[in-house]
Amino acid sequence: MSETNFKQRVFSGIQPSGNLTLGNYLGAVKRFVEMQNSGIETIYCMVDLHAITVWQDPNALKTQTRELAAAYIACGLDPNKSILFNQSQVSAHAELGWILSCVTRLGWMNRMTQFKDKAGKNAEKMSLGLYAYPALMAADILAYQATHVPVGEDQKQHVELTRDIAAKFNHDFDTDLFPLPEPIIEGAATRVMSLRDGSKKMSKSDPSDKSRINMTDNADTIASKIRKAKTDPDALPSEPKGLENRPEARNLVNIYAALSDASISDVLKEFGG
């Protein structure tokens, strides 16, 4: 098996399961745009096959997919610079997903923490699709021989699994067909937490709209949510170490740092002490 030099290519996607949140933007879409504008080949999709791992109203999903496409463009993705498409319209995703599931070790899947987090105590009632979707995510990436994958911190484990699957496929079939893609996780607030609970990820599916900032919120709504965000009674520290065991304060500092393109240390120098 010879060593192949793969062309640099970026792939990533977001589920069309509701309005984009600030967490989606800072954790993923902002990076999508930066990589697009760097001149690297970029491919981004609306991963509707992943969305149906839990029940979806078909008409609502169709609408949300269009809304996500519009949000991509509104956030700076340019169809003239990036390939934008709907996952289910390219059958290779499902086809390769099945092939890769046949070389993926069950033990690898059992170690995926996100399924455990989502299923909780109801794992027996969850769909097989939710359990197996990391194999489909690997197919999404490897179908395009992507070399880099901008993801949120919570998806890093799945990109690492993709590397394992690609390496095993290459070894099993004595080929160098697939690259070993690298996750790209950079900067402050790559994982934005709930405004109501600093231990939970900001989520489109949280019952409380006050827990998140939607990309469609107006300025007054955003200001109100930030003012009412959960924090603690102590003043901000003068250095990052002082944010340990203060998840709500750390979350707000991370958000400010990311939006102002400043380091956490610089934010605390300005506002802490």
C-alpha beads as a LAMMPS data file, in Angstrom:
LAMMPS data file: protein, C-alpha beads

273 atoms
272 bonds

1 atom types
1 bond types

-500.0 500.0 xlo xhi
-500.0 500.0 ylo yhi
-500.0 500.0 zlo zhi

Masses

1 110.0

Atoms # bond

1 1 1 0.000 0.000 0.000
2 1 1 1.619 3.256 -1.130
3 1 1 1.305 6.510 0.751
4 1 1 -1.060 8.939 -0.975
5 1 1 -0.914 12.711 -0.731
6 1 1 -4.524 13.828 -0.558
7 1 1 -5.676 17.242 -1.702
8 1 1 -6.699 19.418 1.232
9 1 1 -10.479 19.324 1.413
10 1 1 -12.851 20.396 4.186
11 1 1 -16.180 18.721 4.925
12 1 1 -18.739 19.346 7.647
13 1 1 -22.476 19.594 8.190
14 1 1 -25.241 20.555 10.610
15 1 1 -28.565 18.876 11.309
16 1 1 -31.605 20.840 10.072
17 1 1 -33.474 20.327 13.341
18 1 1 -34.349 23.953 14.114
19 1 1 -32.937 27.467 14.050
20 1 1 -29.178 27.837 14.270
21 1 1 -27.972 28.943 17.681
22 1 1 -24.982 31.018 18.690
23 1 1 -23.431 27.692 19.695
24 1 1 -23.744 26.403 16.129
25 1 1 -22.236 29.624 14.800
26 1 1 -19.241 29.885 17.138
27 1 1 -18.644 26.141 17.302
28 1 1 -18.949 25.430 13.593
29 1 1 -20.290 27.925 11.031
30 1 1 -17.818 30.705 11.856
31 1 1 -15.023 28.219 11.207
32 1 1 -16.770 27.052 8.010
33 1 1 -16.644 30.592 6.638
34 1 1 -13.024 31.163 7.660
35 1 1 -11.902 27.984 5.924
36 1 1 -13.939 28.824 2.816
37 1 1 -12.240 32.211 2.614
38 1 1 -8.781 30.692 3.098
39 1 1 -8.951 29.172 -0.387
40 1 1 -9.186 25.504 0.650
41 1 1 -11.818 23.404 -1.128
42 1 1 -14.854 23.350 1.174
43 1 1 -17.964 21.138 1.193
44 1 1 -20.825 21.728 3.637
45 1 1 -24.189 20.049 3.851
46 1 1 -27.502 19.912 5.669
47 1 1 -27.327 16.474 7.285
48 1 1 -30.998 15.533 7.216
49 1 1 -30.251 11.789 7.375
50 1 1 -28.745 12.401 10.802
51 1 1 -31.777 14.444 11.832
52 1 1 -34.119 11.468 11.356
53 1 1 -32.277 9.366 13.956
54 1 1 -35.021 10.825 16.168
55 1 1 -38.593 11.329 14.972
56 1 1 -39.135 14.302 12.659
57 1 1 -42.275 15.667 11.060
58 1 1 -41.517 15.275 7.319
59 1 1 -42.968 18.639 6.313
60 1 1 -41.224 20.447 9.157
61 1 1 -37.912 18.788 8.289
62 1 1 -38.242 19.910 4.681
63 1 1 -38.857 23.499 5.814
64 1 1 -36.021 23.410 8.344
65 1 1 -33.616 22.123 5.698
66 1 1 -34.379 25.125 3.494
67 1 1 -34.040 27.451 6.489
68 1 1 -30.638 25.972 7.333
69 1 1 -29.473 26.513 3.756
70 1 1 -30.576 30.150 4.025
71 1 1 -28.818 30.483 7.391
72 1 1 -25.588 29.094 5.929
73 1 1 -25.637 31.798 3.268
74 1 1 -26.658 34.521 5.744
75 1 1 -23.684 33.590 7.951
76 1 1 -21.252 34.022 5.052
77 1 1 -21.069 30.739 3.168
78 1 1 -20.917 31.508 -0.541
79 1 1 -22.286 28.934 -3.030
80 1 1 -19.726 30.264 -5.512
81 1 1 -16.874 29.332 -3.155
82 1 1 -18.234 26.295 -1.284
83 1 1 -20.305 23.286 -2.274
84 1 1 -23.594 23.405 -0.324
85 1 1 -26.072 20.542 -0.562
86 1 1 -28.666 18.378 1.151
87 1 1 -27.214 15.083 2.437
88 1 1 -30.154 12.847 1.492
89 1 1 -29.962 13.946 -2.148
90 1 1 -26.595 12.179 -2.538
91 1 1 -27.164 8.431 -2.208
92 1 1 -23.448 7.745 -1.726
93 1 1 -23.759 8.824 1.914
94 1 1 -26.177 6.021 2.826
95 1 1 -24.422 3.492 0.574
96 1 1 -20.964 4.133 2.014
97 1 1 -22.449 4.341 5.504
98 1 1 -23.567 0.709 5.213
99 1 1 -20.213 -0.424 3.822
100 1 1 -18.308 1.304 6.623
101 1 1 -20.663 -0.057 9.279
102 1 1 -19.557 -3.522 8.144
103 1 1 -15.905 -2.777 8.964
104 1 1 -16.546 -0.778 12.147
105 1 1 -15.877 -2.619 15.400
106 1 1 -18.816 -2.830 17.813
107 1 1 -16.499 -1.951 20.679
108 1 1 -15.689 1.369 19.012
109 1 1 -19.386 2.234 18.792
110 1 1 -19.946 1.269 22.420
111 1 1 -17.400 3.882 23.481
112 1 1 -19.205 6.784 21.805
113 1 1 -20.182 9.055 24.679
114 1 1 -22.714 11.176 22.783
115 1 1 -25.124 8.251 22.378
116 1 1 -24.908 7.609 26.116
117 1 1 -25.564 11.291 26.814
118 1 1 -28.573 11.462 24.479
119 1 1 -30.065 8.108 25.445
120 1 1 -29.580 8.426 29.193
121 1 1 -31.580 5.735 30.968
122 1 1 -33.714 5.088 27.871
123 1 1 -31.078 3.412 25.682
124 1 1 -33.342 0.419 24.996
125 1 1 -35.935 2.746 23.469
126 1 1 -33.537 4.621 21.202
127 1 1 -33.328 3.951 17.457
128 1 1 -30.559 1.917 15.876
129 1 1 -29.908 4.959 13.691
130 1 1 -29.002 7.089 16.716
131 1 1 -26.591 4.415 17.928
132 1 1 -24.983 3.825 14.536
133 1 1 -24.925 7.371 13.187
134 1 1 -21.159 7.853 13.804
135 1 1 -20.626 5.325 10.983
136 1 1 -22.801 7.464 8.704
137 1 1 -20.846 10.536 9.798
138 1 1 -17.659 8.716 8.795
139 1 1 -19.214 8.051 5.388
140 1 1 -20.143 11.728 5.024
141 1 1 -16.507 12.686 5.519
142 1 1 -14.781 9.872 3.651
143 1 1 -17.062 9.942 0.599
144 1 1 -15.281 13.162 -0.381
145 1 1 -11.845 12.098 0.895
146 1 1 -11.980 15.102 3.214
147 1 1 -8.760 15.844 5.068
148 1 1 -10.094 18.357 7.600
149 1 1 -13.357 18.507 9.551
150 1 1 -14.325 21.652 11.498
151 1 1 -16.496 20.433 14.383
152 1 1 -17.629 21.352 17.863
153 1 1 -15.800 19.836 20.823
154 1 1 -18.615 17.295 21.312
155 1 1 -18.028 15.836 17.818
156 1 1 -14.257 15.389 18.129
157 1 1 -14.655 11.774 19.252
158 1 1 -16.630 10.976 16.103
159 1 1 -13.894 12.363 13.847
160 1 1 -11.376 10.246 15.750
161 1 1 -13.645 7.242 15.100
162 1 1 -13.681 8.184 11.402
163 1 1 -9.882 7.986 11.398
164 1 1 -10.045 4.509 12.958
165 1 1 -12.623 3.349 10.398
166 1 1 -10.599 4.760 7.487
167 1 1 -7.394 3.139 8.737
168 1 1 -9.097 -0.246 9.204
169 1 1 -10.724 -0.107 5.750
170 1 1 -7.396 0.783 4.138
171 1 1 -5.668 -2.049 6.003
172 1 1 -8.384 -4.666 5.404
173 1 1 -8.472 -4.042 1.658
174 1 1 -4.792 -3.161 1.140
175 1 1 -5.599 0.265 -0.267
176 1 1 -4.918 3.912 0.414
177 1 1 -8.400 5.027 -0.631
178 1 1 -9.232 7.095 2.432
179 1 1 -7.259 9.843 4.193
180 1 1 -7.192 10.081 7.989
181 1 1 -9.112 13.338 8.510
182 1 1 -8.120 15.857 11.157
183 1 1 -10.690 17.550 13.419
184 1 1 -10.392 21.334 13.558
185 1 1 -11.347 22.750 16.945
186 1 1 -9.901 26.176 17.628
187 1 1 -10.522 29.291 19.663
188 1 1 -12.721 30.271 22.580
189 1 1 -16.309 29.035 22.866
190 1 1 -15.924 26.098 20.513
191 1 1 -18.488 24.516 22.823
192 1 1 -21.063 27.081 23.886
193 1 1 -23.070 26.111 26.938
194 1 1 -26.670 26.791 27.961
195 1 1 -27.421 30.248 29.362
196 1 1 -29.472 28.510 32.087
197 1 1 -27.068 25.704 32.989
198 1 1 -23.342 25.997 32.346
199 1 1 -22.905 22.222 32.500
200 1 1 -25.111 21.591 29.448
201 1 1 -24.477 22.377 25.796
202 1 1 -26.513 25.182 24.217
203 1 1 -29.107 23.280 22.222
204 1 1 -31.778 23.945 19.613
205 1 1 -33.926 21.293 21.307
206 1 1 -33.839 22.714 24.850
207 1 1 -37.441 23.395 25.984
208 1 1 -36.419 26.824 27.311
209 1 1 -35.826 29.439 24.626
210 1 1 -33.976 31.479 27.277
211 1 1 -31.261 28.822 27.354
212 1 1 -29.948 29.784 23.928
213 1 1 -29.345 32.656 21.546
214 1 1 -30.939 31.925 18.187
215 1 1 -29.320 33.366 15.091
216 1 1 -32.742 34.807 14.216
217 1 1 -33.135 36.640 17.564
218 1 1 -33.200 40.427 17.310
219 1 1 -30.836 42.671 19.273
220 1 1 -33.305 43.365 22.102
221 1 1 -34.022 39.661 22.599
222 1 1 -30.315 38.821 22.662
223 1 1 -29.601 41.573 25.188
224 1 1 -32.447 40.365 27.403
225 1 1 -31.220 36.760 27.329
226 1 1 -27.661 37.783 28.209
227 1 1 -28.854 39.967 31.113
228 1 1 -30.937 37.076 32.460
229 1 1 -28.294 34.404 31.888
230 1 1 -27.392 32.359 34.938
231 1 1 -24.151 33.378 36.601
232 1 1 -22.788 33.462 40.166
233 1 1 -22.370 36.191 42.819
234 1 1 -18.578 36.468 42.595
235 1 1 -16.658 39.047 40.578
236 1 1 -14.750 37.922 37.509
237 1 1 -11.189 36.799 38.276
238 1 1 -8.119 38.411 36.774
239 1 1 -6.850 35.200 35.160
240 1 1 -8.412 32.092 33.518
241 1 1 -7.546 29.785 36.428
242 1 1 -10.086 31.665 38.525
243 1 1 -12.911 30.437 36.265
244 1 1 -12.447 26.828 37.373
245 1 1 -15.630 25.418 38.927
246 1 1 -17.560 28.459 37.665
247 1 1 -19.230 27.052 34.520
248 1 1 -21.758 29.851 33.962
249 1 1 -19.200 32.643 34.342
250 1 1 -16.732 30.768 32.140
251 1 1 -19.389 30.304 29.464
252 1 1 -20.200 34.024 29.268
253 1 1 -16.503 34.947 29.181
254 1 1 -15.916 32.394 26.404
255 1 1 -18.800 33.811 24.360
256 1 1 -17.543 37.385 24.728
257 1 1 -13.986 36.341 23.848
258 1 1 -15.112 34.489 20.725
259 1 1 -17.328 37.307 19.465
260 1 1 -14.701 39.982 20.088
261 1 1 -11.792 37.912 18.692
262 1 1 -9.991 38.306 22.012
263 1 1 -8.291 35.760 24.239
264 1 1 -9.901 34.782 27.532
265 1 1 -6.891 36.278 29.329
266 1 1 -7.420 39.630 27.593
267 1 1 -11.131 39.640 28.491
268 1 1 -10.338 38.994 32.155
269 1 1 -7.653 41.691 32.166
270 1 1 -10.288 44.150 30.925
271 1 1 -13.235 43.118 33.107
272 1 1 -11.831 40.980 35.937
273 1 1 -10.141 41.705 39.212

Bonds

1 1 1 2
2 1 2 3
3 1 3 4
4 1 4 5
5 1 5 6
6 1 6 7
7 1 7 8
8 1 8 9
9 1 9 10
10 1 10 11
11 1 11 12
12 1 12 13
13 1 13 14
14 1 14 15
15 1 15 16
16 1 16 17
17 1 17 18
18 1 18 19
19 1 19 20
20 1 20 21
21 1 21 22
22 1 22 23
23 1 23 24
24 1 24 25
25 1 25 26
26 1 26 27
27 1 27 28
28 1 28 29
29 1 29 30
30 1 30 31
31 1 31 32
32 1 32 33
33 1 33 34
34 1 34 35
35 1 35 36
36 1 36 37
37 1 37 38
38 1 38 39
39 1 39 40
40 1 40 41
41 1 41 42
42 1 42 43
43 1 43 44
44 1 44 45
45 1 45 46
46 1 46 47
47 1 47 48
48 1 48 49
49 1 49 50
50 1 50 51
51 1 51 52
52 1 52 53
53 1 53 54
54 1 54 55
55 1 55 56
56 1 56 57
57 1 57 58
58 1 58 59
59 1 59 60
60 1 60 61
61 1 61 62
62 1 62 63
63 1 63 64
64 1 64 65
65 1 65 66
66 1 66 67
67 1 67 68
68 1 68 69
69 1 69 70
70 1 70 71
71 1 71 72
72 1 72 73
73 1 73 74
74 1 74 75
75 1 75 76
76 1 76 77
77 1 77 78
78 1 78 79
79 1 79 80
80 1 80 81
81 1 81 82
82 1 82 83
83 1 83 84
84 1 84 85
85 1 85 86
86 1 86 87
87 1 87 88
88 1 88 89
89 1 89 90
90 1 90 91
91 1 91 92
92 1 92 93
93 1 93 94
94 1 94 95
95 1 95 96
96 1 96 97
97 1 97 98
98 1 98 99
99 1 99 100
100 1 100 101
101 1 101 102
102 1 102 103
103 1 103 104
104 1 104 105
105 1 105 106
106 1 106 107
107 1 107 108
108 1 108 109
109 1 109 110
110 1 110 111
111 1 111 112
112 1 112 113
113 1 113 114
114 1 114 115
115 1 115 116
116 1 116 117
117 1 117 118
118 1 118 119
119 1 119 120
120 1 120 121
121 1 121 122
122 1 122 123
123 1 123 124
124 1 124 125
125 1 125 126
126 1 126 127
127 1 127 128
128 1 128 129
129 1 129 130
130 1 130 131
131 1 131 132
132 1 132 133
133 1 133 134
134 1 134 135
135 1 135 136
136 1 136 137
137 1 137 138
138 1 138 139
139 1 139 140
140 1 140 141
141 1 141 142
142 1 142 143
143 1 143 144
144 1 144 145
145 1 145 146
146 1 146 147
147 1 147 148
148 1 148 149
149 1 149 150
150 1 150 151
151 1 151 152
152 1 152 153
153 1 153 154
154 1 154 155
155 1 155 156
156 1 156 157
157 1 157 158
158 1 158 159
159 1 159 160
160 1 160 161
161 1 161 162
162 1 162 163
163 1 163 164
164 1 164 165
165 1 165 166
166 1 166 167
167 1 167 168
168 1 168 169
169 1 169 170
170 1 170 171
171 1 171 172
172 1 172 173
173 1 173 174
174 1 174 175
175 1 175 176
176 1 176 177
177 1 177 178
178 1 178 179
179 1 179 180
180 1 180 181
181 1 181 182
182 1 182 183
183 1 183 184
184 1 184 185
185 1 185 186
186 1 186 187
187 1 187 188
188 1 188 189
189 1 189 190
190 1 190 191
191 1 191 192
192 1 192 193
193 1 193 194
194 1 194 195
195 1 195 196
196 1 196 197
197 1 197 198
198 1 198 199
199 1 199 200
200 1 200 201
201 1 201 202
202 1 202 203
203 1 203 204
204 1 204 205
205 1 205 206
206 1 206 207
207 1 207 208
208 1 208 209
209 1 209 210
210 1 210 211
211 1 211 212
212 1 212 213
213 1 213 214
214 1 214 215
215 1 215 216
216 1 216 217
217 1 217 218
218 1 218 219
219 1 219 220
220 1 220 221
221 1 221 222
222 1 222 223
223 1 223 224
224 1 224 225
225 1 225 226
226 1 226 227
227 1 227 228
228 1 228 229
229 1 229 230
230 1 230 231
231 1 231 232
232 1 232 233
233 1 233 234
234 1 234 235
235 1 235 236
236 1 236 237
237 1 237 238
238 1 238 239
239 1 239 240
240 1 240 241
241 1 241 242
242 1 242 243
243 1 243 244
244 1 244 245
245 1 245 246
246 1 246 247
247 1 247 248
248 1 248 249
249 1 249 250
250 1 250 251
251 1 251 252
252 1 252 253
253 1 253 254
254 1 254 255
255 1 255 256
256 1 256 257
257 1 257 258
258 1 258 259
259 1 259 260
260 1 260 261
261 1 261 262
262 1 262 263
263 1 263 264
264 1 264 265
265 1 265 266
266 1 266 267
267 1 267 268
268 1 268 269
269 1 269 270
270 1 270 271
271 1 271 272
272 1 272 273
